[in-house]
Amino acid sequence: MSSSPAPHNAPNNPPLDANLAVALDALLTEQSVTRAAARLRTSPAAMSRTLARLRRVLRDPLLVRAGQAMVPTPRAEALRDEAAAVVRSLEALFTPSGGTDLAALRRTFTVQAADLVGAALAPGLLGLARRRAPGVSLRVLAEEWEAGPALREGRIDLEIGAIDHVDPETRVEELVTLRMAAGVRAGHPLAEGPLTPAGLAAAEHIAVSRRGRFTGPLDTALAEQGLTRRVSTVLPGHLAAMALAASGNAVCLVPTALPGEPASPLTATAHALGLHLLDIPLPLPPLKIGMAWHPRNTADGGHQWLRGAVRRVLRPAGRQ
């Protein structure tokens, strides 16, 4: 007598549960039952039970205790990106279609950016908002938080700048690639002729570093020529560095457009201060400016407008 086929909900074929995928993504991202519970607005006890269920379904511990922390198993590491992709697909699937009424939008967007990026971005963004979304307000914060957790927790809507530290789920879009030029005041001796590596090294320099570092890529490039420079001042932002260079004999680095590209709004302040921008005759790495956001905002109509506005302000014409 032949055996009958196994029922659809047999133990070895558990029913699909979208909530399990969401919980798995939260657990693998946070690597903590407590933080995953907070992220999904549930209790640690409920999340612990969900983790136990996931362990039974996937036949793997997923997260194991290592001292005071929990670490993922190899199987969990392999599932991390796939779980995140499933959750993004679910978000897209259940996001209602339809446009956002920008005229009726009442919202404050928080952007984290370096001072120079914020100064270049704010006028353009506010101008676009006045025309299309007058109820939108903009809050620009200094680079004070690690962007991944701040984006995940909703403390900021966008990080804009050199994006070099992202969590697995963070969405990143490159906006523009720039190069560094030497900014000097009008009448500075370096502006009287072609800039040479030796002349650049001999000048007094202002360095820009949020961490107070005296050295950077320019020092590496000079060292390859057997040269060193003297940094007299380290400042946390480009705006202060440019203001100091405009009033003295020191040199500061200013991001500017690549050859053949339209002028970047990031150089507007340098020009307003009367700085002359000199090509640096050394191979320096390009500066890539991008924006990063949490995927939960990808389909949000207001956030889509914000990202589009940032593109219009910072991306060169013709690359919109």
C-alpha positions as CSV (number, residue, x, y, z in Angstrom):
1,M,0.0,0.0,0.0
2,S,1.6,3.3,-1.1
3,S,2.1,6.0,1.5
4,S,0.1,9.2,1.1
5,P,1.9,12.5,0.4
6,A,3.0,14.5,3.4
7,P,0.6,17.3,4.3
8,H,1.6,20.8,3.3
9,N,2.2,21.9,6.9
10,A,4.4,18.9,7.9
11,P,7.1,19.6,10.5
12,N,9.9,19.4,7.9
13,N,8.1,21.9,5.8
14,P,7.1,24.8,8.2
15,P,4.7,27.4,6.9
16,L,6.3,30.6,5.6
17,D,6.3,33.4,8.2
18,A,7.3,36.9,7.1
19,N,7.7,37.9,10.8
20,L,10.5,35.4,11.2
21,A,12.4,36.9,8.4
22,V,12.1,40.4,9.9
23,A,13.1,39.0,13.3
24,L,16.1,37.2,11.8
25,D,17.3,40.4,10.1
26,A,17.0,42.3,13.4
27,L,18.8,39.7,15.4
28,L,21.7,39.3,12.9
29,T,22.0,43.1,12.5
30,E,21.9,43.9,16.3
31,Q,23.6,40.7,17.5
32,S,21.6,41.2,20.7
33,V,18.2,39.9,21.8
34,T,17.6,43.1,23.8
35,R,18.5,45.5,21.0
36,A,16.6,43.5,18.4
37,A,13.5,43.6,20.7
38,A,13.8,47.3,21.0
39,R,14.2,47.7,17.2
40,L,11.0,45.7,16.6
41,R,9.1,47.2,19.5
42,T,8.6,43.9,21.3
43,S,9.8,42.5,24.6
44,P,13.2,40.7,25.2
45,A,11.3,37.6,26.3
46,A,9.2,37.5,23.1
47,M,12.4,38.0,21.0
48,S,14.1,35.3,22.9
49,R,11.3,32.9,22.1
50,T,11.5,34.0,18.4
51,L,15.2,33.3,18.4
52,A,14.5,29.8,19.8
53,R,12.0,29.2,17.0
54,L,14.5,30.4,14.4
55,R,17.1,28.0,15.8
56,R,14.6,25.1,15.5
57,V,13.6,26.1,11.9
58,L,17.1,26.7,10.6
59,R,18.7,24.0,12.8
60,D,21.5,26.3,13.8
61,P,22.3,28.3,17.0
62,L,22.6,31.5,14.9
63,L,23.9,33.6,17.9
64,V,26.0,32.2,20.7
65,R,27.3,33.8,23.9
66,A,30.9,35.1,23.8
67,G,31.6,36.8,27.2
68,Q,29.1,39.6,27.6
69,A,28.2,39.7,23.9
70,M,26.7,37.4,21.3
71,V,28.4,36.5,18.1
72,P,27.0,35.0,14.9
73,T,27.7,31.5,13.7
74,P,29.1,30.9,10.2
75,R,25.5,30.0,9.1
76,A,24.2,33.3,10.5
77,E,27.0,35.2,8.7
78,A,26.0,33.6,5.5
79,L,22.3,34.5,6.0
80,R,22.9,38.1,7.0
81,D,22.7,39.7,3.6
82,E,20.0,37.4,2.3
83,A,17.8,38.2,5.4
84,A,18.3,41.9,4.8
85,A,17.4,41.6,1.2
86,V,14.2,39.6,2.1
87,V,13.2,42.4,4.5
88,R,13.8,45.1,1.9
89,S,11.6,43.1,-0.6
90,L,8.9,42.9,2.0
91,E,9.1,46.6,2.7
92,A,8.8,47.3,-1.0
93,L,5.9,44.8,-1.4
94,F,3.8,46.3,1.3
95,T,4.6,50.0,0.7
96,P,1.5,51.7,-0.8
97,S,2.0,53.2,-4.2
98,G,1.1,56.8,-5.0
99,G,2.9,60.1,-4.9
100,T,3.6,62.3,-1.9
101,D,1.8,65.7,-1.7
102,L,4.9,67.8,-1.2
103,A,2.9,71.0,-0.7
104,A,1.2,69.4,2.3
105,L,4.3,67.7,3.7
106,R,5.2,68.9,7.2
107,R,8.5,67.4,8.2
108,T,12.0,68.2,9.6
109,F,14.8,66.3,8.0
110,T,18.1,65.8,9.9
111,V,21.3,65.6,7.8
112,Q,24.7,64.9,9.2
113,A,27.5,66.4,7.2
114,A,30.9,68.2,7.4
115,D,30.8,71.9,7.7
116,L,31.8,72.6,4.1
117,V,29.2,70.1,2.8
118,G,26.5,71.6,5.0
119,A,27.3,75.1,3.9
120,A,27.1,74.1,0.2
121,L,24.0,72.0,0.7
122,A,21.7,74.2,2.9
123,P,21.0,77.1,0.5
124,G,20.2,74.8,-2.4
125,L,18.0,72.5,-0.3
126,L,16.1,75.3,1.2
127,G,15.6,77.0,-2.1
128,L,14.1,73.7,-3.5
129,A,11.9,73.3,-0.4
130,R,10.5,76.8,-0.7
131,R,9.4,76.1,-4.3
132,R,8.1,72.5,-3.9
133,A,7.8,71.6,-0.2
134,P,7.4,74.8,1.9
135,G,6.5,72.8,5.0
136,V,9.9,71.0,5.1
137,S,12.6,72.2,7.6
138,L,16.2,71.2,7.6
139,R,18.5,70.4,10.5
140,V,22.2,70.0,9.7
141,L,24.4,68.3,12.3
142,A,28.1,68.1,12.5
143,E,29.8,64.7,12.1
144,E,29.3,63.8,15.7
145,W,27.7,60.4,15.6
146,E,28.7,57.1,14.0
147,A,26.3,57.2,11.1
148,G,25.3,53.5,11.0
149,P,23.5,53.4,14.4
150,A,22.3,57.0,14.1
151,L,20.7,56.1,10.7
152,R,19.3,52.9,12.1
153,E,17.8,54.5,15.2
154,G,16.3,57.4,13.2
155,R,18.4,60.1,14.8
156,I,19.5,61.3,11.3
157,D,17.8,60.9,7.9
158,L,20.9,61.2,5.7
159,E,24.6,61.2,6.1
160,I,26.4,63.2,3.4
161,G,30.1,63.2,2.9
162,A,33.0,60.7,2.5
163,I,31.1,57.5,3.4
164,D,33.7,55.1,4.8
165,H,31.9,53.3,7.6
166,V,28.6,51.6,6.7
167,D,26.5,48.8,8.3
168,P,25.5,45.9,6.1
169,E,22.0,47.3,5.6
170,T,22.9,50.9,4.9
171,R,22.1,52.2,1.4
172,V,24.9,54.3,-0.1
173,E,24.8,56.4,-3.3
174,E,27.8,58.2,-4.7
175,L,27.1,61.8,-5.7
176,V,30.3,63.4,-6.9
177,T,34.0,62.7,-7.1
178,L,36.3,65.7,-6.3
179,R,40.0,66.4,-6.1
180,M,42.0,68.5,-3.6
181,A,43.5,71.9,-4.6
182,A,45.7,74.2,-2.6
183,G,43.9,77.3,-1.3
184,V,45.9,80.5,-0.8
185,R,45.0,84.2,-0.3
186,A,45.2,86.7,-3.1
187,G,48.8,87.8,-3.6
188,H,50.3,84.7,-1.9
189,P,53.8,83.9,-3.2
190,L,52.7,80.4,-4.3
191,A,50.1,82.0,-6.7
192,E,52.8,83.8,-8.6
193,G,53.9,80.9,-10.7
194,P,53.4,77.2,-11.3
195,L,53.1,75.2,-8.1
196,T,55.8,72.7,-7.5
197,P,56.0,69.9,-4.8
198,A,59.0,71.7,-3.2
199,G,57.2,75.0,-3.1
200,L,54.1,73.4,-1.6
201,A,56.2,71.6,1.0
202,A,58.0,74.8,2.0
203,A,54.8,76.7,2.7
204,E,53.0,76.9,6.1
205,H,50.0,74.6,6.2
206,I,46.6,74.3,7.9
207,A,45.4,70.7,8.3
208,V,41.7,69.7,8.6
209,S,40.9,66.8,10.9
210,R,38.1,66.0,13.2
211,R,40.5,63.8,15.2
212,G,43.2,66.4,15.4
213,R,45.6,64.6,13.0
214,F,48.6,66.5,11.6
215,T,49.2,64.2,8.7
216,G,47.1,62.9,5.7
217,P,47.3,61.8,2.1
218,L,49.3,65.0,1.1
219,D,52.1,64.0,3.5
220,T,52.2,60.6,2.0
221,A,52.5,62.0,-1.5
222,L,55.2,64.5,-0.4
223,A,57.2,61.8,1.4
224,E,57.4,59.9,-1.9
225,Q,59.2,62.9,-3.3
226,G,61.5,63.1,-0.2
227,L,59.6,66.1,1.1
228,T,57.8,67.0,4.3
229,R,55.6,70.0,5.1
230,R,55.1,72.0,8.3
231,V,51.5,72.0,9.7
232,S,51.1,75.0,12.0
233,T,47.4,74.5,12.8
234,V,44.9,71.6,12.8
235,L,41.3,72.6,12.6
236,P,38.1,70.4,12.7
237,G,36.5,71.9,9.6
238,H,37.2,73.3,6.2
239,L,35.3,76.5,6.7
240,A,37.6,77.6,9.6
241,A,40.7,76.5,7.6
242,M,39.7,78.5,4.6
243,A,39.0,81.6,6.6
244,L,42.4,81.3,8.3
245,A,44.1,80.8,4.9
246,A,42.3,83.8,3.4
247,S,43.7,86.1,6.2
248,G,47.3,84.9,6.3
249,N,50.1,83.0,4.5
250,A,49.1,79.4,5.3
251,V,47.9,77.0,2.7
252,C,44.7,74.8,3.2
253,L,43.3,72.0,1.1
254,V,40.0,72.7,-0.7
255,P,37.8,70.1,-2.5
256,T,37.2,71.2,-6.1
257,A,35.8,69.7,-9.3
258,L,37.7,67.3,-11.5
259,P,39.2,68.7,-14.7
260,G,36.4,69.1,-17.3
261,E,33.6,68.9,-14.7
262,P,31.3,71.8,-13.8
263,A,32.3,73.8,-10.8
264,S,31.3,72.2,-7.5
265,P,29.2,74.1,-5.0
266,L,31.7,73.0,-2.4
267,T,34.1,75.6,-3.7
268,A,31.7,78.5,-3.4
269,T,32.9,79.5,0.1
270,A,36.5,79.4,-1.1
271,H,35.7,81.8,-3.9
272,A,33.7,84.0,-1.6
273,L,36.7,84.3,0.7
274,G,38.9,85.3,-2.3
275,L,41.0,82.2,-2.2
276,H,43.0,81.2,-5.2
277,L,42.8,77.4,-5.9
278,L,46.1,75.9,-7.2
279,D,46.5,72.5,-8.9
280,I,48.6,70.2,-6.7
281,P,51.3,68.5,-8.8
282,L,51.1,65.3,-6.8
283,P,49.0,62.1,-7.2
284,L,46.4,62.5,-4.4
285,P,43.5,60.1,-4.0
286,P,40.1,61.5,-5.1
287,L,37.5,62.5,-2.6
288,K,34.2,60.7,-3.2
289,I,31.1,62.4,-1.7
290,G,28.0,60.3,-1.2
291,M,24.9,60.0,0.8
292,A,23.9,57.1,3.1
293,W,20.4,56.3,4.5
294,H,18.7,53.4,6.2
295,P,16.7,51.2,3.9
296,R,13.5,51.7,5.9
297,N,13.3,55.2,4.3
298,T,14.0,54.0,0.7
299,A,10.3,54.0,-0.4
300,D,9.2,56.9,1.8
301,G,7.9,59.7,-0.4
302,G,9.3,62.6,1.7
303,H,12.7,60.9,1.9
304,Q,12.7,60.3,-1.8
305,W,12.2,64.0,-2.4
306,L,15.1,64.8,0.0
307,R,17.5,62.4,-1.8
308,G,16.5,63.9,-5.1
309,A,17.0,67.4,-3.9
310,V,20.5,66.5,-2.6
311,R,21.3,65.1,-6.0
312,R,20.3,68.3,-7.7
313,V,22.4,70.4,-5.4
314,L,25.6,68.4,-5.2
315,R,25.7,66.3,-8.4
316,P,27.2,68.0,-11.5
317,A,24.8,69.1,-14.2
318,G,24.4,66.4,-16.8
319,R,24.8,63.6,-14.2
320,Q,21.4,64.1,-12.5
